[in-house]
Amino acid sequence: MTGLVTTDVEPWACNLPGVGRCFVHSDGSTSFELANGVDSSTASMLKERVISPLSWWRRGYWLLNGAVMVSPAQQAVLLCAQPDLTERLVVALSQRGWTCVGDSLVPAAIADGSVLVQRRVDTVLCSSTLAMSESLHIVEHPRPGGNAVTVRVPMHEGSVALGATALFPLAPSASESAGLRRARLARGSLVEVSPGERTPEQVLDAVAGLTALPLWTRADPNLAEIADGPVASDRAVDRAVVIHTRLGAALDDLSEWLSDLAV
């Protein structure tokens, strides 16, 4: 979010080219000056996806740049992956009895050495292709003419402490230590509104200290390359089946690992 919002003025000013301006006041409340012709769905999307996170930040929360899901055993996991894979992980886990705290920019605070995360939205964002293929209830199309839709999945009630982080990256260097991987994950998962706004050491230490899901979780850079659209070649369909199977195996591993952790 660096560069999106000016924090050295009061109230904070957020300029949205072609859309208008937003102001975030010291108590976290917001006010808007929308440009003429901005439709209600676009305004709603901006308030939920851009302005709401700024409000949480102003109230002293950090923003985690990843999805947070809670297992049936109430283990909260921070999922870090590329956006198109993250949406598939959120949807697939929600179909396996998990609940969602948030799909991106999840508010987090430190309490007694734990990272407490808070639910910010009631829906999650995904592609219309994924929503239709999984028969999800589409709430709205927040970007006119775009492929993104908001959908309903089971959401987690109340705050919850993060218990683990799950990486779905490209294979790391063999020489990279587990501690370095966790530290890199922690830095990558935090969103700063403005450099120097506050020091990150406390939350970095807490997130880096979480149990890290072993890298044997079947990460695959092609996992999100599901065939787009109702018509696909036989080869694309075959690849989609393989990818869906691999995703299911990775989620099985995640569930089994968390169950062992809880014992």
N, C-alpha and C positions, 0 to 999 in steps of 0.2 A: 504493500500500500504506500510505500515511500513515494512522495511526489504527488499523490492523489489529494492529500489533505494538508492544509497549512495549520500547524499547531502553535505557532508563535503569535497568534492573534486570538482575541476573545470575542465571541465564541469561535471555536475551530471552524475553518471554512473549507468546504469541499466543492471544487468546481468540476462539473460534469459537462464537457463540451456537447453542445446541441441539445442538452436536457435541462440544464439550469444549475442552481447552486443549493447546497445544503449546509446547515450550521449545526454543530454539535455543542451544546451548552455544558457548563461545568457539572451539572447534575445528571448528565447523560441524555437529557431530552433533546429533541431535534426539531428543526424548522426548515421549511423548504421554499425556494423560489423557482418553480418549474417553468420552463420555456413554453410558449404557446404551441399547441399542437401535440404535446406529449400525451399519449394515450394512457389510460388508467392501468393497463397491465404492465406497461414499461415502468411507470412510476412505482407500482407495487413491487416489481422485481428489484428495482434499485433500492427501495427502502429496506427490503428483506435481505438482499445479498450484499449491499455496499454500505448503506447507512447504519443498519442495525449493528454490524460488527464494530463500527466506529463508536457507537453508543456504549457498547460493552467495554471497549478499550478505555474510553474516557472515565468509566466508573472503576477502573483499576484492574481489569481482567486482561490476561494475555489471550491471544488468538492462536489456536493450534491449526496449522495448515495441513489438515488431514481429516479423515472421517473417524468417528468414535462409535463403536458398536459394543453392546453389552450381551454377553452370552447368557443362556438360560440359567447358568450357575452364578450369574451376577458378577462375572469377571469383565471389566471394561478394558477394551483394547483400542489403541490408537493405530489406525491403518494408514500407512504411507505408501502411495503408489501414484502412477500417472493418472490424471483425471478420468480418462475413459475406462481404465481398469478399476479405479475406486468405485465408480457408480455400479459396476457389475458386482463388486464385492459386497457393497451395501445391500443391493437387491437380493443377491443370493443368500447372504447371511440372514436377512429378514425373513426369507422363506424357510429358514431352518430354525426358527424360534428365537432369533436374536432380536433385540430392540436397538433403535438408533438414537444416539444423542445428537448427532449432527453429521452432515456430509462434508462440511468445510467450514473453516474459520470458527471453530468451536471454542467458546469462552472457557478459560481455565484460570484457576487461582490456586495459590499455595496455602495449605492448612496443615499444620503439624507434620510437615515433611511430605505430605501427599499432594498429588496434583488432582484437584477437584474440578470436574468438567460440568458445564451447565448446558441444558438444551436451549437453543436459540430460535429454532424454527419448527414448524409443525409438518413440513413437507421436505422432500429431498429433490434435487435436480438431477435429471438424466436425459438421455437422448430419446426422442420419440420412437426410434427404432427399437430400443431396448424395452420401453414401456409397452409397446404393442406386442413384441415377441413374448413377454412375460405376463401379458394380460393384466397390466397394472392399471389402477384407477387414476386417470389423468385429471389433475385439478385445474391446471391452466397452462397456456402457452405464454411464458413470460416475455419472450422476445419475438415480436411479430415477424413472420417470415423465416424464423430460425428453426433449428431442429430440437432445441431444448424444451423440455416440459417439466412441470413439477408433479410429483406423484406422492401418494400416501403409502407409508410403510409403518409398521408398529414402532412407536416412539417411546423412549424411556422417560419415566416420570421422575422428577427430582434430580438432584445432583448425585454424582457417583465418582469415586476415586479411581483413577487409572491404575491398572494392575500390570499392563504389559504393552509393548509396542510390537507391531508386526510389519516387517519390511517386505515389499514385493519389488526388489530392484533388479538390475542387471547383476551378474555375478561379481562380487567384490574381489579385490586383489587378495591373493593368498597370504600376503605379508601383513594385511591389515588386521589389527587386533580387535577383539570384541568391544573393548572400551572405546577405541577410536570410532568404530561403527556407531556405537550408541551416541557418542558426542556429536558425530556428524548428523545423525538422525535428529537429535535434539535441536541443533542449529537450523536444520532444514525445515523443521516442523513449526517454527515460530514465525509469526508475521510481525514485522515492526512497522508502525505507522510512520515514524520519523526517527532517523538515526540519533542516538543519544537521548531519546525521550525518557528512557529508564534503563538501568543496567539489567542484563539478562541472566546474571550468574545464578541467582536463586532458582529460577524456574529451569534453567539449563541443567543444573545439578540434579534437580528432582526428576526431570524427564529422562536424563541420561542414566539415572540410577534405576529406572524401571527394568523389570525383567524383559529381555529382548527375545523375541521368538526366534528359535534357531533358523539359520539360513537354509536348512534343508527343506523349508516350505517351498513348494514347487513354483518358484517365480519363473515367468516366461515373458520376454519382451513382446511376444506376439499374442499374448493372452486376450487382448482386447480386440483383435482383428476379426470380429464376427462379421459375417457377410451382411452388408447393409441393403435393406430393401427386401421386398417379397420375392423377387426373382433373382436367382443366383446360379452360377454354373455348378455342375456336379462337383468339381474340385473345391469350389468355395464352400459348398454345403458340407462336404467331407471334412474340410478344415474346421468349420464351425463346430461340428460334432466333437472333433478331437479337442478343440480348445475348451468347450463346455465340460468335457470329461476331466480335463486337467484342472480346471477351476474347481470342480466338485472335489477332486482329490486333495487340492490344496486346502479347501475349507474343511474337509474331513480331518486333515492333519491338524489344522488350527483347533478344532473342537476337541480332538483327542488330547492334544498337548495341554489345553486349558483344563480339561478334566483331571489329568495327572497332576497338574499344578495345584489344584484345589484339595487334593487328598492330604 
